[in-house]
Amino acid sequence: MFRNAYMHEETPYIKLVLLWMIITFVSGATIFLIGFFPINNYSAEHGTGEGRPQNLDELRLKPPAQVYAQTILMLVDALRSDFPTPMSMPFSYKNSCSRLKLRVNIPTVTMPRLKSLTTGTVSNFIDIILNIGHVEQLSDSLLHRLKERNETTVFAGDRTWISLFPKQFKRSTANLDSFFVNDFFEGDKNVTEVLTNELQQTDWMLLVLHYLGLDHIGHVEGSESPKIPLKLNEMDEVVQKVSTTKSFHRQLLLLTGDHGMKDGGGHGGSTYGEMYVPLLVFKENCSTSSINSKEYHQIDVAPTLALLWSIEIPPMSIGCLIPELLSDLSFEDQLYAYYYNALHLVRKVERKFGQKYMQSSSKRKWFEHAKSAHKRFLYLKRSENFGNAFIFEDAKVHYLRVSREISEKLSDSLVRFDYGLITMGLLLTTLVVLQTLVIFYNIKEHNFITGKCTFLGVIAIAVCIYKWCYHQRYLTAIGTASNFGLLLAIVTLVYLIVNIVNFFWSNFYAGKDIRISLPSLTWALLGCLIFQTLSLASSSFIEGEEKTWHYLGTSALILLYLRSFSRDLWDNKPEMCVGSAALSKILFMKILKSRYSLLTIAGLGILARFNLVASYINQVNSKALLSCLFATGLALFSLCLRQQALVQTRKEVVAYSLAAMLIYCYRASKGRVLFVFDTSCCDNIILNIFWLIVGITTCLGLSTVIVNSKRLNRFRTRTYSTGCNNILLTSLLMISLLLHKPHNAVLVAYAIYTLSMTYELCDRLDIILRTHKLLAKVLCTIFVANMFYFYQVSGLHSFSYLRIKFFQGNSNSFATIDLNPGYVGQTAYNPIIVGILVTLNMYSAQFIAFLYFIMHILHENNIRKISQSFSDDRINFILCFYTLSIFVPVLGYFWLLLFFRYHLFIYSVFAPKAFYEFYRVVVLLLTFLMTTINLYIFNK
């Protein structure tokens, strides 16, 4: 049935085949990540609660009544545990009844943390992606329970609460743009106004206040911002406002955070500052002598509040109780609370692991001992009206012990893997890599099996496999779209298997050898790339990947320089000058001739340590130094335009230089750099003029391309392609300058100079085949792009004289993602625009490096007047190898991730890197579209 029928692809269509490979790889990676980080079904346990216990064996129990008439949950976003101090929050620090610490689970972002607070369960890691979209909370929770009891709940603050609980609040006031990080104070003032009004009301039982200003300050200005003490003082005044009202005697105020803040100001990772938040308890007539710094888990809040509010514990809760919050209950009511929570957890662990698990473990003995002591206490209390404190503590300690052990066991068990989806995702991505290797090997005569019989056979086999997988329950997709997507993935799998097998069988049958011959230098460069991929097996190398890329990249450039220098030196026949002054003169002249290469390579060492400089120059008293560095970066860009042939006319140079000056004026209007005029009132006008100049210059550039192509009618297609690529690159450079922080502006031009120097060194190599030089240039482009990706510093760092922390702006932690560029020129939150701008800022090095490389190759083809077909072959070779350079490390990391799925750092180190690797393929797709759309149009 699978006859040897081939479709000989012409070279322009290889771009479409590669596009199909990239889209298929993205689909396979998505399937793999969904299987590895499954989305929790929060409605699964709704309604499965067994109610509050009414008996302890033969003894009748009475649930405790509600302790406080009103509860205020004051949530300050990104309030880490060391922020409340006698200096920053004097009233709160002095008047809190208890100062506790809560350990939050990763990922440390808002939505999963709110789920933990209200349901008492840990969230899945995939929730960090869903945090942007706000998936509606469908599970049973504290708010659902209050709603069922017809209690009035009120909310003000972050819109995420409304997305999670759209029907649970009777009155709600949500921020219009919770993701608008430039709002430091206005949104919080609105929340405080709601608080002022609600304190006059008596109908509500729960008031939730979620303040966002502190988190926004951290994202934009870092944890050392002078605005943070002001914000903490504002929050302290809110606490004082509540504590001094007439109705406070019947209220409980809890001050905490959803997550913490890292030293750089962001969050999303697993550092101490991000994973620990305070829990300050305020109530009337409390004893401040009991203040302590005990540590609990964030999931412990939900069951504790359930007992205080006299409602059922949420069915999904796996948290324990916080004893300090139960101190106002009688001994009998406290033991009821500890028993109820322990019984709830015992039932959960028995349903999950079976009754034999409890019977065979020591937890059953602890539980029975606690129950026995509980009954002895009740007998004494009810018969002799005497509450024995020793028996009470004995029962309490054992209840808490069994609860804590079961809670930790259940937390660990929530790591679930869908091996069916994992297998399909890995198979699909692996086959895509093999197929791309086949394309790379047969780039001129790539073959695909075609024919109606072939496709019908593939579909038939795929349907059979699909039915078998569902019958064996290897796949459990829900919904028509999911089922169709899985069927389409299986069809692609079968077709790729047939096509790859056919290729190897055809080569074996024809007696062809599959060999790859490369010069030693190219093998050395490839070896660096392979080493970097293998280094991802170590968590330390993942956390310090910026060092790996720096050392590999600079080593590769030094190797290129030495090869070029030795060749130039050998051409002058130095052996004839041994023992004479002529040899020293030749060496000096050659070093002097290559001084720009040496200075460029030396500058990379400075950029690798640029985070220390950025930390200093971003301080308030270093604004003059920052202004000079910013102006230097913009000036280098203006020089780079003409020197590197990025523009064709002087008018374009003047226009782009004027746009660069406007970027400086815009930063000055934001108070980041110094300027002779006050431009703070016209930042939007400056941006509008900037975009107008860029748009007009782009149109002028296109008109120049059209005019030049008409003059050179013979090379019209080539001129169109080259000109359009140059315009795209120059526009991207301007956008990068606008989005980059001032101290990073120098990186834009420096990356271009580094690439230019690298290509000159590659051209001097003593390699006969041009393909090998081309491969060396591709590898160097990859090295430079990744080096400059990590050189881009966020500038939000803190110094410690005892320990200096090295953080790069871009890393493998979610906490270092800089969201501020997404709001440049924005007055409201638009997720699409913000996502595009943040991506362009983060991955500007990759975009710029590859676009510049394509421009370099096109210019090289024009100068050498290479034929159109050979030029297309070179471009296809570049696209194919660059695609493989992304595919292979990502695929290798997915296999490593499966191998390390039970590693201690799976969620803190390996999981964030998995999403970064996935997004690398998405960036590859964007890069491919940007660089090939005009090439395909003009070559068709």
N, C-alpha and C positions, 0 to 999 in steps of 0.2 A: 504493500500500500504506500509506503514511504519511498517512492522512486527517486532517483537522482535527478530531480528537476531543479534548476537553479535560476535565480533572478540576478543577473549581473548588474550591480549597482554602479552607476556613474558617480564620480567623486562628489558632485554637489549634493547628492542624496545621502551621503554618509553623515552629513550634519543632522538630517532628520532621524537617521538611525540612532545616532548618539543621543539626540534629544529624547527618543523613545527609551533608550537605556537609562538615562538619568531619571526620567519620570517613573519608570518601573522600579529603579533602585529606591527612590523616595517612598514609593508605595510599599515595597518590601520592608524598608526600615520602619515605616509607620506601623505595619502589622507586628513587627518584632517588638517595638516599644509598647504597644497596647497589650501584648501578651506578657511582657516582662513587668510592666507597671499597670496592672488592670485597674479600671475605674471601679471604685466601690459602688455597689448598688445600695444606696442609702435607704431605700424603701423595703429592703429585704426583711428587716426585723420589725417593721412597723406593726404594732398591734399584738406582738408576741409576748408582751409583758404579762407576768403572772400575778400582778397586784401586790400590794403590801401584805406581809405576813400577819396573820391574826392569832397564831398560836406558836408556842415554843414547846413542842411535844404535847404534854397534857396541860400546860399552862396557857391561860388566855392572855393575849397581848393587846395593848391599845396603842395605836400609832400616835406619836406626839403631835400636838397642835402646832399651827404656824407660829413661829417665834416673833417675827417682825412684820408689822402691818405693811411697811413699804421697804423696798430694796432698790438702791441706786447702784448700778454697775457702770462705773466710770472707766472706760477703756481709752488709754492714751497710746496711740499707735507708735510703735518703736521705742517704748519706754523700757529701757534695759535696767537691770537690777541695781547698778551703781549710780543711777541718775538722781534718785531722791536722797539728798544729803542735807545736813543742817544749814548749809549755805544756799543751795539751790531751791529747796522746798522746806523752809524752816517750820511752818505750821504743821504740815503733813508729817514731818519727821518727828516732831515733838509730841503731837496729839494722837498718833495712831495707836490703837490698842494692841495690834500685832504687826510686826514687819517680817513677812515671810518671803521666801523665794520660790518661784515656780519654774520648773524646767519644761520648756516647750519642745515638741517634736519637730523634726525637719519634715518638709521644707518650711523654713521660717518666713512664710508669706501670709497675708491676711486671711484669705478665704479658708484654707485648711485649719488655721488656728481658731477661727470662729466656730467651725464645725466641732473641734475638740472641746471648746468651752461649753457648747450647748448640747452636745450629745455624749461627751465623755469617752469618745473613742479616738484613736489615732487615725489621721488621714493618710491616704495613699500618696505616693510621690508624684503621681500624674496630676494631682491637684494644683501643683505649681504652674502647670500650663493652663488649667481651667480657671486659674485665678483671674486671668484677663477677661474671660467670657462670662463669669458669674453663673455657674450652673445652679439651678434652683434646688434648694435643700428639700428633699422629699421624705426624709426620715422622721421618725418620732424624735422629739427633742424636748427640752425644758419649756420652750415657747409653745410647742404643740400641747403639752400637758396643761399649761396655764390657760390656753385658749379653750380647751375642753372643759375647764372649771369656770369658764366665763369671767376670768380675771382680766382686768384692763392693763395692757402693757403699752408703753410709750417709747418711742425711739427718736434720736436725733444724731446725725453724723454721717459716717461713711455709707455710701449707697450699697455696698456689698451686703449689708444686713437686709435691705429690702429685696435684693435679688435672691437671697437665700430663704427669706421668710416673707413672701409677698402678702400673706393674708393673716399673719399672726399679730400684727400691731394694730391697735385701735386708732392711735394717732402716731404719725411719723413725719419727720422732716429730714430728708436726705440731702446731702450736698449735691449740687448739680453736676459737678465734675470732680469726683473723688480722686481721679488719676491725674488731675491737673496739679503737678508738683510745685508750680510757682506760687500757689496759694499757701502762704504761711500763717496768716492770722484771720482773714475774712471768714473762712468757713467755720473756724473754731468760735468766732464771735457769735455766729448764728446759732451754734449749738448751745452756747451759754445763755443766749436769749431764750431759747426753748426751755432750758433748765429754770430760769427765773420765773417764767410763766407757770411751769408745772409745779413748782414748789408752792404755788398758791392753790393748787388743786389737791383733792383728797381721794379722788375716785380711782387712781391708778395703784397697782400693786408692784409693778416693776418699771423702772425708768432706765433705759440703756442710753449712755452717752459715749459716742466714739469720736475722739478728737484726732485729727489727721495732721495738724501743723508740724508737730515734732518730726514725724516721718518725712514730710516734705523737705524740711530744713536739712535733715540728714542726707537725703538723696541729692540735693542741689549743692549744699555748702559743706557737708561733712560733719562728723561728730565733734569737731573742735570749733564749730561756727559760734561766733559771739551771740547769735540769735537763740541758741539752745538755752542758755541760762534765762533769757527773757521768757521763752516759752514755758520752761519749767516753773518759773515764778507765776506765770499766768495760770497754770494748772493748779498750783498751790493756792492761789486766790479762789479758784472754783471750789476746792475742797473746803476752804474756810467759809465760803459762802453757804455751802450746804450744812456744815457743822454748827453754824450759828443761827439757824432758823428755829422757829418755835416748835416745829413739828419733828425735830430731829430725835426726840426721845422715843419715837416709834419707828425709827428708820435704821437701816443698816447700809453703810456706804462701803463699797469695795473699789479700791483703786488698783488697777493692774494694766498690763500691756498685752497686746496680742502676740508680739514677738519683740526681740531686742534690736540692737543696732550694732553693726561692726565698727571697728575703729575708723574705717574709711567713710562711714556714713550710710552704707547700703544695708541690705539684709537678703536672706535667701540661703545662706550657707550654714555652717555648723560651728562657728567660733563661739567662745564663751559669751561674749557680749550679745550675740544674736539669740542664744538658746536659754538665757535666764532673764526673767522679768520679775519685778517686785509684786507682792500682793500686800497692800496696806489695808487694814481693817479699821473702820471708824464706827463707833457706836457710843451711846451715852453711858456714863457710869462704868467705864472699863478701867482695869488696873494696868497702868503702863509698866508695872514691874514685871509683867509676863512677856515683855517684848523679847523676841529671839529672832534668829535668822535661820530657822529650820527650812529644809528644802522639801518641796512636794512637786507633783507633776501637774501640768495644766489640766489634764483630763480628770484630776481629782475635784475640780471645782464643780462640775455638773452633778455628781451624786450628792455632794455636800449641800448644794443649794436645794436640791430636790427634797432632802430631809428637813431643811430649814423652812421650806415653803409647804411642807406637808403634802407633797405630791409623789407619784411613783418615780422611781429612778428610770431614766430612759433605757429602753431595752438594749441598745447597743453599748451602753456605758461599760467600760472596763476599769474605771478609776476607783480609787480608795477615798476614804473620808479624811478631811482636814480637822483634827481634833480642836485646834484653836478656835474654829468657827462654831463649834458645838458647846462651848463652855457655858453658855447661858441655859442649856438644857439641864434638867435634873439627871441624877445618876441613872435612874430607870429609863428615861427617854434616850439618854446617850447610848446605853447598852442596846436598846431597841434599834437605834440607828446603825450601830456597828454590826449587829446581827443581820439586819436587813441587807446591808451592803455585802457582807460576807456570803449570805445565802444566795443573793443575786449572782455573785461571781462564781460560786460553786455550781449553781445550775448551768451557767454559761459554759464552764469548762467541762462539765459532764456531757452537755449536748455536743460539744465540739470533739472531745477526745474519748468519750465513753465513761461509764461509771467505774470501770476497772482502773482507769487512771487515778481517780481519787482514792479508791480503796487500797491501791498498792503504794500510795505515796504517804509521806508524813503529814501532808496537809489535812488529811481526814482526821488524824489524831489531834492535830491542833484545833480543828474545828469542833470536834466532839468535846475536847477539854474546855474550850471557850463556852460552849453551850452548857456544860455541866456547871461551870462557875457562874454563868448567867442565871441558871435556875436556882442555885444556892442563894444568890443575892436576892432574887425575887421572893423566895420563901421567907428569908429573914425580913425583908422589907414589908411584906404583906402580913406576916404573922406577928412580928415583934416591932414593926414600924422603925426598923433600924437598918440603915444603909451602910453595910460594911465596906469601907474604902479599899481595904486590901483585896477583898474578893472582886470588887468592881475593877480594880486595876488589872487583876489576873485575867478576867474575862476580856477586858478591853485590849490588853496587849496581844492575846492570842487571836482575837478577831482581826486586829490590824495586821498581825503577822501572816495569817492565812490569806487575807485580802491582798496584801502586797505581793506575795508569792504568785498567786493566781493572776493578778493584774499583769505582772511582768511576763508570765507565760502566755497570756492571751495577746499581749502586745507583740511578742515575737512571732506568734502564729499568724498574724495578719499579713506577713510576707507571703503572698500567693502568686504562683506563676501559672499562666495558661500555656502549657507546653505545646499544645496544638498550634496556636498562633506563633509561638516562638520558633517552632520547627519550620512552619511555612515561611515566615519572614527571613530566617537564615538561608533556607534553600533558594528563595527568590533572589536575595541579594548576592549569594554565592554564584548562582548561574548567570546573573547579570555581569558580574566581574569576569567570569570565564568567557562569556559572549563578547565582552568588550576587548578582552585579550585576543580573541580570534579576529575581531575587526582590526586591531592594531597590527597583528601579524600579517593579515591579508588586506591592507588598507587600500590597495589599488584594485583588487579583484575580489571584493567581498561577496560571498555567496549566501543566499537564503533559500531554504526549501519552500517551494510554492506549489500551487495546484489545489483544485477544489477537493480532491480526494484526501490530500494531506491535511487540509484545515478541518474537514469533516471528521477525519480520524482523530485529530488532536482534540476536538471538542467532545467527541464520544468518550474518549479515554478520560478526559477531565471531568465529565459528568459522572462517570463511574467512580472515579476517585473521590469526588465530592460526596456522593451518596454513601460510599463506604466510610468516609471520615465521620459523617454525621451518625451513621448507624453505630459506629464504635465510640461515639461521643468524644472524638478528638477535637471537633469543632463545635462550638456552641453559640454561634452568632445569633443575635436577635434582631429581627426586622428585615424587610425586603431589601433595602439598600445594602445592609451588611452581608446578606447572603449572596446578592449579586456581585458585590465586590470580591468576596472570597472565591466565588466561581470564576470570575475573570482572572484572579491571581493564579488559580490552579491551571486554567487554560494557558496562561503565559508560561507557567512552570513547565508544562508538558511540551510546549512548542520549543522553548529554549533547550530542553534536554534533547529533543529529537535533532535540533539543528546542530548542537555541539557534538553529539555522537556522530552525526553524519560527517561533520568536518574532519574529526580525527580518523574516522574509518576511511574516508576518501584519501587522506594523506598517507595512511598506512597502506592502503591498497595500491596507491600509485608509487609507493616506495620513497616518499619524500621525507627528508630529515628536517625537523623543526629545530633550528639552531639560531642562537642570538650571538653575534660577534660585535663586541664593543671595545674601544680602547681602555687602557687601565685607568685613566683619569675619570672617564665617564662611569666606570664601575665603582670608583671611589665615591663619586657623588651619589650614585644609587645606593651604595652601602650606608651613607649617612642617612638617607631617607628610610631605609629598612631598619636601621638602628633606632631611629626615632619612633617608628611604629612598634617595635618590640619593647621599647622602654615604657609603653603605656601599661604593661603588665605590673608595674610598680606604682603603688599609690603615691609614693614620694615623688616619682618622676612626673606624675600627673599634676600634683600640686605645684611643682617647680618646672613646668614645661617651658616657661619662658627662658630659663637657663639653658635647657637642651637646645632649643632653636638658636639661641645666641651663639653658643659654642660651635654647633654644627655649621651654622651659616657663616660666621666669621672664619672658621677653619677652611671651609670651601673657598671663600674669597681669597684667603691668604695662599691657599694651594694654587689657585688660578694665577695669582700675581707672581708667585715664585716660578711657575712654569713659563709665564710670559717673560719675566725678567731673565731667566736663564737662557731662553731662546734668543732674546735680543743680545745678550752678552756673548753667546756662542757665535752669533753672526759676525761679530767684530773680531773673531779669532783671538781670544785673550791668551791662548797658549804661546803666541808669538811675543807676548809682552811680559812674560814671567821674569821677575827679578828687576823690572824697570819701573820707573815712575809712571809710564804710560798705562799700566794696569790699574793703578789707583785712580788715574784721571778718567779712564773708561768707566770704572765703577761709580765714581762720583757723578759723571754725566748721566749715566743710566738711572741712578737714583733720583737725580734732579729732574730728569725727564718724566719719571713716573711719580712725581711728588703728589699729584692730585689723587692718584690711586691710594697712596699711602695715607694721605690725610683723610680720605673718605673711609678707609677701613679703620683707622684710629678713632674716627668720630663715632663708629658703631659701639666702641667700648664705652664712650661717654653716655650714649643713649641707653645702654643697658643698665646704667646706674642713674638714669634721669629721674627716677622716682624720688630720690633724696632731694634733688634740686627742685623738683616740682613741689615737694612738701614745703620747702622754704619760701619759694617765690610766690606761693599762693597765700601767704600770710598778709595781713593788712598793711604792715609796715614795709612790705617788699613790692608794693604796687609799681614803683618806678622801674624796678628790675624786670618785673613781668611785662611792663609796657615795652621795654627795649627788646626783650626776647620775642614778643608778639610782632613788633614792627620788623624785626630781623626776618622772621619767618615769612611775612608778607612780601618783603623786599626780595628774598631769595626766590619766591614764587614768580615775581615779575621778571627777574633775570632768567629764570628757567624757561619761561614761555618762549623766548626768542632763541636762546642757546640750544634748546632741545627740539627746535622746530615744531613746537606744539601749535603755533599759529602761523599764518601765512603773510600777514600784512602788519605794518606798524600801527594801523588804526585799531586792530584787534588787541595789540599789546597795550595800547593806551586805555582802551575800554576795560580790559580785564584788570589793569592796574588800578583804574578808578574804582572798579568793583571791590578790589582788595582794600582800598582806603575806606570804602563804605563799611566793610566788615569790621575794620578797626573802630570806626565811629559807632557802630552798633554795640560792640563790646564796651566802649566808653560810656554809652547811654545806660548800660546795665551796671556801671560802677566797677567793672573789672579792671580797666586800664585807665591811664591818665590821658586827658585831652585838654586842649587850650580853651575849648568852648564847652558849655553845659548842654549836652544833647539828651538828657534824661527824659525830656518831654516829647521827643520825636523819634523814638525807636522804631515804631511801625512805619513812619514815613521813610526812614533810612532803608528799612528792609524792602519796601515797595520799590524804591529807586534802584536798589541792588538787583532785584528780580527783573526790573525793566531793562537795565543795562545788559544783564546776562541774556535775556531774550532777544534783544536787538542785535547783540554781538553774534549770537547763534544764527540768526537769520542772515546777517552779513557773511558769516562763514560759509553758510550753505550756498549763498549766491556766488561767492568766490569759487567754490568747488564746481558749480555748474559752468561758470565762465571758463575755468581752466580745462574742464573736461571737453568743452566745445573746441578749444584751441588744440587740444591733443586728442583728436577724434579717434586715433588708433588705440589709445589707452583709456578710452572714456570709462569703461567699467571699472578699471583699476583705480582711476582717479576718484570716482564716486566712492568706492569702498574706503580708500585711504582717507579722504576728506571727511566722510561721515564718522569714521572711527576717531579721528582727531578732535572733531567737535564734541563727540560724546565724552572723550577723555577730559578735555578742557572743562566742560560743564561739570563733570564729576569732581574735578579738582577744586573748582570754585565752591561747590556745595560742601565738600569736605572741609575747606577752610572756614566756611561759615559755621559748621556744626562742631568742629574741634574746639576744645578749650584753648585759650590763648597760648599756654605754654606748649601745646601740641602742634601749633601751626607750622613750626619749623620742620616737622616730620614729613609734610606733604612734598615740599621741594626736595628734601634730603632723600626721600625714597626714589624720586626720579633720577637724581644725580647718581645714587648708588646703582640703580639698574643700568643706567647709561655706561658707567664705568665697568660694570660686570660684563656687558655685551662686548665692549671693546677688548677686554681680556680674553673672552671666548673667541673672538675673531682672530686673535694672535696665536691661538693654539696650533701646534704642529700636527693637525689632524687632516687627513686627506679628504675623507667623505664629509660633505656638508651636512648630511643627516646627523652625524655624530656631534658636530658643533651645535646644530639645532637642539639636539637632546640636552647638551650641556647648558644651553641657554634656558631651556624649560626648567631644568632642575634648579638653576640659580635663581630663576624667577620665583619658584616655590619657596626657596630658602629666604629670600629677601622679603617676600610677602608675609611669611609667618613671623619673621623677626620683627618687622614693623608693626604687625598686629599686637605683639606683646609690648613693644616700645611705647605704644599709646597709653599714657598715664592719666588716670582719673584726676590726680591732683588733690584728692581728698584723703590725706594721710595724717597720721599723728606721730609725734616724736616721743620717745622715751629715752632718757639719758642712761637708763640701765639696760635697755634692750631696744634696738632699732628694728622695726618690723618692715620687711621688704614686701610691698604689695604693688603689683602692676595694675594699670587701669583695666586691661583685659586679661582675664585668667579663666580657669576652669571652675570658678565658683559663681553662683548666681548673684552673690552679694556685690560683685564688682561691676555689674551691668549699669552703665551710666544712662539713666532715663532722661536727663536734662536736655540733651540735643533733640529729643523728640518733641519738645515744646518750644523750640526756637521759632518765633513768629506766630505761635498759636495762642489763641485766647480761650480755647475750649478743648476738651478731650475728644479726639477722634482716633479710635484705635488703629485704623488703617494708616493714617498719616503718621502717627506716632511710631508705629511699627516700622514703616519704611525709613523714616529719618533715623531711628535708633540703629537699624540694620546698616544703613549707609555710613553712619559714623563708626560703628564697631568694626565693620569689615571693609572699611575704605582701603586699607592696605592691599587686600586681596583684589578688590575691584580695580584699583589704580595699577597695580603691578601687572595684571594680565592684560588690561587694555593697552598699557604702554608697550608691552611685549608684542601684541598684535600690530600696533602701530609701527614698531621697529621692524618687524618682518615685512610688512607691506611696503615701507619705505625702501627696505633692502631689495625687495623684488623689483620695485620701480627703477632703482639706480642700476641694478644689474640687467634690467630689461629681460627678466625671466619670463618665459611663456606662461600664458594663463593657466594651462593645465598643470604645469609644474608648481606654479604658485599655489594653486588649489591643493595640490598634494602636500605641500609644506604646512599649510594652514590646517588641513585635516589631521596631519601627523601631530601637530601641536595640540589640537583640541582633544584628540584621542588619548595622548599620553597624559595631558593635564587631568582629564577625567579619571584615568586610572590612578593617578597620584592621589586623588581624593577617595575613590572607591576602595582601594586596597586597605589603607589604614582604618577606614570606618568599618569595613567588613571584619578586619582583624580584631578591632576593638569590640565588636558585637560578640564574637566568639569568646574573647577574654571575659566579657561581662557575664556571659552564661557560665563560664568556668568559675568566676568569683562571686556567684550570686549569693553565697552564704558568707561572704567576707565581712569582717567587722566594719569596714568602711564602705560598704556597698551603697548606702544612702548619702553619706557625707562626702565621698570623693568620686566613686565610680559612676553613680547615677547622674550627677550633674554633667560629668564629662560625656556621658552617653547622649544627652540632649544637645550638647555643644557639637558633638560629632554629627548628629542628625542634621543640625542646622547648617553645618558645613556643606552638606549635599544640597540643601535648599539654596544656599548662597551660590554653589556651583551652577545650579539651574538658572538663577538670575544672571550670573556672569555669562553663561553660555548664551542666553537669550540676548543680552546686551551686545556681545561681541560677534554674534553670527547672523543676526537678523538681516543686517544690511548686506553682509557677505553673501547670504543665500539669495536675497532678492536680486542683487546685481549679477550674480554668477549663473542664475537660472537660465 
